[in-house]
Amino acid sequence: MDKVRNTGYRREPLWRAAMIHRVSGLALALFLPLHFLALALALDGEARLDGFLRWTDRPIFKLAETILVALLAVHLLGGIRVLVIENLPWRPGQKQMALAAIAVAVVVAAAFLARVI
């Protein structure tokens, strides 16, 4: 017997905010090994680290850094959203606050990109 799944809740902004928070956390976790690799190169010597840093001094990496900053901002603001939901009483404007958090993350990423370029 096939079960009918109710997926209407996925259209809700707060569900989307929770999913964005989870995906940004996963993406940041996938980035960590690359970060540890760069740190290990620093331990191997200045020449290896300098070579790596020159290799990453390309526009595609600047874009990747901007995306990383956006992910960090989204994840941070999503974590704050979870803390508010779990520890404070429900407020009518929480959907708008979730959308505002995404807007703040976009502004932070744009400011970072403007500084990097």
NUTIDREN-148539 format. One line per 3 residues: number of its first residue (from 1); their letters; for each residue x, y, z of N, C-alpha, C. Coordinates in nm, 3 decimals, always signed. Example, Ala and Ser with C-alpha at 12.3 -4.5 7.8 and 13.67 -1.06 7.14 Angstrom:
! NUTIDREN-148539
1> as> +1.319 -0.569 +0.780 +1.230 -0.450 +0.780 +1.320 -0.330 +0.780 | +1.285 -0.225 +0.708 +1.367 -0.106 +0.714 +1.290 +0.003 +0.787
END
This chain:
! NUTIDREN-148539
1> mdk> +0.084 -0.117 +0.000 +0.000 +0.000 +0.000 +0.090 +0.124 +0.000 | +0.066 +0.212 -0.094 +0.144 +0.335 -0.104 +0.093 +0.437 -0.003 | +0.189 +0.502 +0.060 +0.154 +0.609 +0.153 +0.156 +0.741 +0.078
4> vrn> +0.060 +0.824 +0.105 +0.056 +0.958 +0.048 +0.129 +1.049 +0.146 | +0.231 +1.116 +0.095 +0.310 +1.204 +0.182 +0.261 +1.347 +0.168 | +0.243 +1.410 +0.281 +0.204 +1.550 +0.284 +0.331 +1.633 +0.285
7> tgy> +0.357 +1.703 +0.176 +0.477 +1.787 +0.168 +0.443 +1.935 +0.158 | +0.321 +1.970 +0.190 +0.279 +2.110 +0.183 +0.356 +2.200 +0.278 | +0.405 +2.144 +0.388 +0.481 +2.222 +0.485 +0.611 +2.276 +0.425
10> rre> +0.658 +2.215 +0.318 +0.785 +2.258 +0.257 +0.774 +2.395 +0.191 | +0.654 +2.444 +0.174 +0.637 +2.577 +0.117 +0.646 +2.686 +0.223 | +0.650 +2.647 +0.348 +0.656 +2.744 +0.458 +0.796 +2.805 +0.469
13> plw> +0.805 +2.937 +0.487 +0.937 +3.002 +0.498 +1.022 +2.949 +0.613 | +0.960 +2.914 +0.726 +1.039 +2.866 +0.839 +1.096 +2.727 +0.812 | +1.025 +2.643 +0.736 +1.080 +2.513 +0.698 +1.199 +2.535 +0.605
16> raa> +1.184 +2.627 +0.512 +1.294 +2.658 +0.419 +1.415 +2.713 +0.495 | +1.390 +2.799 +0.594 +1.499 +2.853 +0.674 +1.573 +2.741 +0.747 | +1.499 +2.646 +0.802 +1.561 +2.533 +0.871 +1.643 +2.449 +0.773
19> mih> +1.592 +2.429 +0.652 +1.664 +2.350 +0.553 +1.792 +2.423 +0.507 | +1.782 +2.554 +0.487 +1.900 +2.632 +0.450 +2.005 +2.624 +0.560 | +1.961 +2.627 +0.685 +2.055 +2.615 +0.797 +2.126 +2.480 +0.793
22> rvs> +2.053 +2.374 +0.767 +2.115 +2.240 +0.761 +2.211 +2.228 +0.643 | +2.170 +2.277 +0.527 +2.255 +2.268 +0.408 +2.381 +2.352 +0.424 | +2.367 +2.472 +0.482 +2.486 +2.555 +0.503 +2.582 +2.488 +0.601
25> gla> +2.529 +2.422 +0.703 +2.615 +2.349 +0.796 +2.688 +2.234 +0.727 | +2.619 +2.163 +0.640 +2.682 +2.054 +0.566 +2.791 +2.109 +0.473 | +2.762 +2.218 +0.403 +2.862 +2.277 +0.313 +2.985 +2.325 +0.390
28> lal> +2.964 +2.383 +0.507 +3.077 +2.426 +0.589 +3.158 +2.307 +0.637 | +3.091 +2.198 +0.671 +3.162 +2.077 +0.713 +3.245 +2.020 +0.598 | +3.196 +2.030 +0.476 +3.272 +1.983 +0.360 +3.392 +2.072 +0.332
31> flp> +3.383 +2.200 +0.369 +3.494 +2.293 +0.350 +3.608 +2.268 +0.448 | +3.577 +2.221 +0.567 +3.678 +2.207 +0.672 +3.801 +2.127 +0.632 | +3.789 +2.013 +0.562 +3.912 +1.942 +0.523 +4.005 +2.027 +0.434
34> lhf> +3.948 +2.110 +0.348 +4.032 +2.198 +0.265 +4.103 +2.302 +0.351 | +4.034 +2.351 +0.450 +4.094 +2.446 +0.542 +4.209 +2.382 +0.620 | +4.186 +2.259 +0.666 +4.291 +2.188 +0.739 +4.410 +2.158 +0.648
37> lal> +4.384 +2.132 +0.521 +4.492 +2.111 +0.424 +4.578 +2.237 +0.413 | +4.516 +2.352 +0.404 +4.591 +2.477 +0.396 +4.674 +2.499 +0.522 | +4.616 +2.467 +0.638 +4.692 +2.480 +0.762 +4.810 +2.383 +0.766
40> ala> +4.790 +2.263 +0.715 +4.898 +2.165 +0.711 +5.011 +2.212 +0.619 | +4.975 +2.276 +0.509 +5.077 +2.329 +0.420 +5.160 +2.437 +0.489 | +5.097 +2.513 +0.576 +5.171 +2.614 +0.652 +5.272 +2.549 +0.745
43> ldg> +5.238 +2.432 +0.796 +5.331 +2.360 +0.883 +5.447 +2.298 +0.804 | +5.421 +2.265 +0.676 +5.524 +2.206 +0.591 +5.630 +2.306 +0.548 | +5.598 +2.431 +0.551 +5.696 +2.532 +0.513 +5.632 +2.648 +0.440
46> ear> +5.704 +2.757 +0.443 +5.653 +2.880 +0.384 +5.636 +2.869 +0.233 | +5.726 +2.800 +0.165 +5.721 +2.789 +0.019 +5.595 +2.715 -0.025 | +5.560 +2.606 +0.042 +5.440 +2.530 +0.003 +5.313 +2.611 +0.027
49> ldg> +5.310 +2.682 +0.140 +5.193 +2.766 +0.168 +5.183 +2.879 +0.066 | +5.294 +2.944 +0.035 +5.293 +3.053 -0.064 +5.246 +3.003 -0.200 | +5.290 +2.883 -0.239 +5.246 +2.826 -0.366 +5.096 +2.800 -0.366
52> flr> +5.046 +2.750 -0.256 +4.902 +2.725 -0.244 +4.824 +2.856 -0.249 | +4.873 +2.957 -0.178 +4.804 +3.086 -0.176 +4.806 +3.153 -0.313 | +4.915 +3.138 -0.387 +4.918 +3.191 -0.524 +4.819 +3.117 -0.612
55> wtd> +4.810 +2.986 -0.594 +4.716 +2.904 -0.671 +4.572 +2.946 -0.644 | +4.544 +2.985 -0.520 +4.407 +3.025 -0.484 +4.378 +3.172 -0.510 | +4.474 +3.245 -0.562 +4.454 +3.388 -0.591 +4.397 +3.406 -0.732
58> rpi> +4.283 +3.344 -0.755 +4.212 +3.349 -0.883 +4.069 +3.393 -0.857 | +4.005 +3.449 -0.959 +3.867 +3.497 -0.939 +3.770 +3.388 -0.893 | +3.785 +3.266 -0.940 +3.694 +3.159 -0.899 +3.703 +3.134 -0.749
61> fkl> +3.825 +3.147 -0.694 +3.842 +3.127 -0.550 +3.788 +3.246 -0.471 | +3.795 +3.365 -0.530 +3.736 +3.482 -0.463 +3.584 +3.464 -0.455 | +3.526 +3.411 -0.561 +3.383 +3.382 -0.560 +3.352 +3.274 -0.456
64> aet> +3.436 +3.171 -0.450 +3.417 +3.065 -0.351 +3.428 +3.119 -0.208 | +3.522 +3.211 -0.186 +3.534 +3.273 -0.054 +3.408 +3.353 -0.019 | +3.354 +3.421 -0.118 +3.231 +3.498 -0.096 +3.116 +3.405 -0.060
67> ilv> +3.105 +3.293 -0.131 +3.001 +3.195 -0.100 +3.022 +3.140 +0.041 | +3.148 +3.116 +0.077 +3.178 +3.067 +0.211 +3.134 +3.167 +0.317 | +3.163 +3.295 +0.295 +3.120 +3.398 +0.391 +2.967 +3.401 +0.399
70> all> +2.900 +3.389 +0.285 +2.753 +3.386 +0.286 +2.702 +3.265 +0.364 | +2.765 +3.149 +0.343 +2.725 +3.029 +0.417 +2.746 +3.047 +0.567 | +2.858 +3.108 +0.603 +2.884 +3.134 +0.746 +2.778 +3.226 +0.805
73> avh> +2.744 +3.332 +0.731 +2.643 +3.426 +0.780 +2.507 +3.358 +0.792 | +2.470 +3.282 +0.689 +2.341 +3.211 +0.692 +2.337 +3.112 +0.808 | +2.446 +3.038 +0.827 +2.448 +2.939 +0.933 +2.444 +3.004 +1.071
76> llg> +2.518 +3.113 +1.087 +2.517 +3.185 +1.214 +2.377 +3.239 +1.244 | +2.317 +3.305 +1.147 +2.184 +3.362 +1.168 +2.079 +3.252 +1.185 | +2.095 +3.141 +1.115 +2.004 +3.028 +1.134 +2.016 +2.969 +1.273
79> gir> +2.138 +2.962 +1.325 +2.158 +2.914 +1.461 +2.095 +3.006 +1.564 | +2.107 +3.135 +1.541 +2.043 +3.232 +1.631 +1.891 +3.216 +1.624 | +1.839 +3.192 +1.502 +1.695 +3.171 +1.485 +1.648 +3.050 +1.567
82> vlv> +1.726 +2.942 +1.563 +1.690 +2.822 +1.640 +1.692 +2.853 +1.789 | +1.793 +2.926 +1.835 +1.798 +2.962 +1.977 +1.679 +3.046 +2.018 | +1.638 +3.139 +1.932 +1.521 +3.222 +1.962 +1.395 +3.137 +1.969
85> ien> +1.378 +3.048 +1.871 +1.258 +2.963 +1.868 +1.251 +2.874 +1.992 | +1.366 +2.820 +2.033 +1.365 +2.725 +2.145 +1.359 +2.792 +2.281 | +1.399 +2.918 +2.290 +1.411 +2.979 +2.423 +1.322 +3.100 +2.447
88> lpw> +1.258 +3.152 +2.343 +1.171 +3.267 +2.361 +1.030 +3.232 +2.314 | +0.931 +3.306 +2.362 +0.794 +3.279 +2.316 +0.779 +3.310 +2.167 | +0.684 +3.242 +2.103 +0.658 +3.260 +1.960 +0.610 +3.403 +1.935
91> rpg> +0.661 +3.461 +1.827 +0.621 +3.595 +1.787 +0.563 +3.588 +1.646 | +0.464 +3.671 +1.617 +0.401 +3.665 +1.485 +0.496 +3.693 +1.369 | +0.600 +3.770 +1.389 +0.687 +3.810 +1.279 +0.807 +3.719 +1.256
94> qkq> +0.802 +3.595 +1.306 +0.921 +3.510 +1.292 +0.949 +3.471 +1.148 | +0.848 +3.461 +1.065 +0.873 +3.431 +0.923 +0.949 +3.547 +0.859 | +0.909 +3.668 +0.892 +0.978 +3.783 +0.837 +1.121 +3.793 +0.891
97> mal> +1.140 +3.752 +1.017 +1.274 +3.753 +1.074 +1.364 +3.652 +1.001 | +1.310 +3.537 +0.963 +1.388 +3.438 +0.889 +1.428 +3.493 +0.753 | +1.336 +3.560 +0.686 +1.369 +3.621 +0.557 +1.469 +3.735 +0.574
100> aai> +1.457 +3.810 +0.682 +1.552 +3.917 +0.708 +1.692 +3.860 +0.734 | +1.700 +3.745 +0.799 +1.829 +3.682 +0.823 +1.897 +3.645 +0.691 | +1.820 +3.596 +0.597 +1.876 +3.563 +0.465 +1.923 +3.691 +0.396
103> ava> +1.844 +3.797 +0.406 +1.883 +3.925 +0.345 +2.012 +3.978 +0.407 | +2.026 +3.966 +0.538 +2.148 +4.011 +0.605 +2.268 +3.929 +0.556 | +2.249 +3.798 +0.539 +2.358 +3.713 +0.490 +2.400 +3.755 +0.349
106> vvv> +2.304 +3.790 +0.265 +2.337 +3.834 +0.129 +2.414 +3.966 +0.134 | +2.374 +4.056 +0.221 +2.445 +4.184 +0.234 +2.588 +4.162 +0.284 | +2.604 +4.075 +0.382 +2.738 +4.045 +0.434 +2.826 +3.986 +0.323
109> aaa> +2.772 +3.894 +0.246 +2.849 +3.833 +0.137 +2.883 +3.937 +0.030 | +2.790 +4.025 -0.002 +2.816 +4.129 -0.102 +2.923 +4.226 -0.053 | +2.919 +4.262 +0.074 +3.022 +4.350 +0.130 +3.159 +4.282 +0.126
112> fla> +3.162 +4.153 +0.157 +3.288 +4.080 +0.150 +3.340 +4.076 +0.006 | +3.253 +4.049 -0.089 +3.293 +4.044 -0.230 +3.345 +4.180 -0.275 | +3.279 +4.286 -0.236 +3.325 +4.421 -0.273 +3.463 +4.450 -0.216
115> rvi> +3.490 +4.399 -0.099 +3.621 +4.420 -0.035 +3.728 +4.335 -0.101 | +3.693 +4.216 -0.144 +3.790 +4.123 -0.204 +3.828 +4.166 -0.345 | +3.730 +4.217 -0.419 +3.756 +4.254 -0.560 +3.833 +4.380 -0.567
END
